[in-house]
Amino acid sequence: MKRFILAAACLLFAAASFAQQNLMGTAVELKSPDIKEDNSVTFRVYAPKAVTVRLTGDFLPHHVADNNGYVTEVPIWVDMREGKDGIWEYTTGPLAPELYSYMFRIDGLPFTDPSNQFRHRDMTVWTNYFLITGEEGTPGYMYSNNKVPHGSVSRVWYDSPTLGMSRRVSIYTPPGYEDSKEKYPVLYLCHGAGGDENSWLDFGRAAQILDNMIAAGTAKPMIVVIPNGNPTCAAAPGDWDAGLYQASMSGSPEPGMQAKASIPEAFPDLMKYVEKHYRVLKGAKNTAMCGLSMGGGHTMQTTAMYPDKFGYIGLFSGAVFQGDIEKLAPLFANNPKYYLVACGTADPIAKFSFDFADALKEKGYPHETLWTDGAHTWKNWRHYLMVFAEKLFK
């Protein structure tokens, strides 16, 4: 009887395993992306009944497109070639060391790569990604998990009376934090619209960047606080009591939700928690804030609202406007050590950054600008974070 039960259990396990393999299809049989020694990459997907299969990714040439009245650059779509057994392929030329994202379109419908388990949600869109690492110091290396001392990442909850809820925040502590009594400076790092407290860790690679920069001595050890910038949300979609709602650009679980206050107004709740629960060095000379897009707007507004709290400010493709300059007199009266305005020249909102920088110059407010190629992309924002982090607390 025991043998019968054991045999039946084995059959059930085998059947379940077969069913799982059947669900995965050919995903485990294809190598995609396939990175060659010369850093060219081959993509493969099994689609035996497809008429057309196309590929797009931020490693492909771009074309100029109109984005709601603003000019931007968009990667082209390329046709993949069908080979034997219904497997479609496309091979790039050699690529520079970098973190890249891509997706397929099969007969007009978007698909992620079933052979690549590494996926990321950027706002409302899922894409696959891959890394070409390169030599030490290259972007690909800086975004990789290398053999260096690693910091820790915690996702913790704090009370925000201003917003009327308990909220989640991601916090990076530098290597050795747990084994010391040392105090550290703090960087508040803000995401863009459609993002959440996971964004800078997932596709922004903030933890890897800080680990590698600290190991190389190009950045000071610091605590990095990554808040959720959606005032109607307690945490990322699916991670709080609003349930498994669909992510959106507004960040709210339901359309038209009204927040009790703005993110800048609620900032003291977060700072109070951080300074109570972590070993931080206080004061403007030990406190920085930066952010991308919407988070750039939050950075500008927060540092203007609390002008004596911040010594380092970074706006990355920021949602800022020329008229905002009138709010900054108290901040610059406190002589911040570093103020950076960075943006891609093909970014659809680049004009706002250009005009804002011009207004800073007209007012005589000390600042630096960083204009790079490219559009409203993580490729730029990761680079800006490295530039900004190198300037901090020195």
Secondary structure, 3 states (H helix, E strand, C coil): CHHHHHHHHHHHHHHHHHHHHHHHCCCCCCCCCEECCCCCEEEEEECCCCCCEEEEECCCCEEEEEECCEEEEEECEEECEECHHHEEEEECCCCCCEEEEEEEEECCEEECCCCCCCEEEECCEEEEEEEECCCCCCHHHHCCCCCCCCCEEEEEEEEECCCCEEEEEEEEECCCHHHCCCCECEEEEECCCCCCCCHHHHCCCHHHHHHHHHHHCCCCCCEEEEECCCCCCCCCCCCCCCCCCCCCCCCCCCCCCCCCCCHHHHHHHHHHHHHHHCCECCCHHHEEEEEECHHHHHHHHHHHHCCCCCCEEEEECCCCCHHHHHHCHHHHHCCCCEEEEEEECCCCCHHHHHHHHHHHHHHCCCCEEEEECCCCCHHHHHHHHHHHHHHCCC
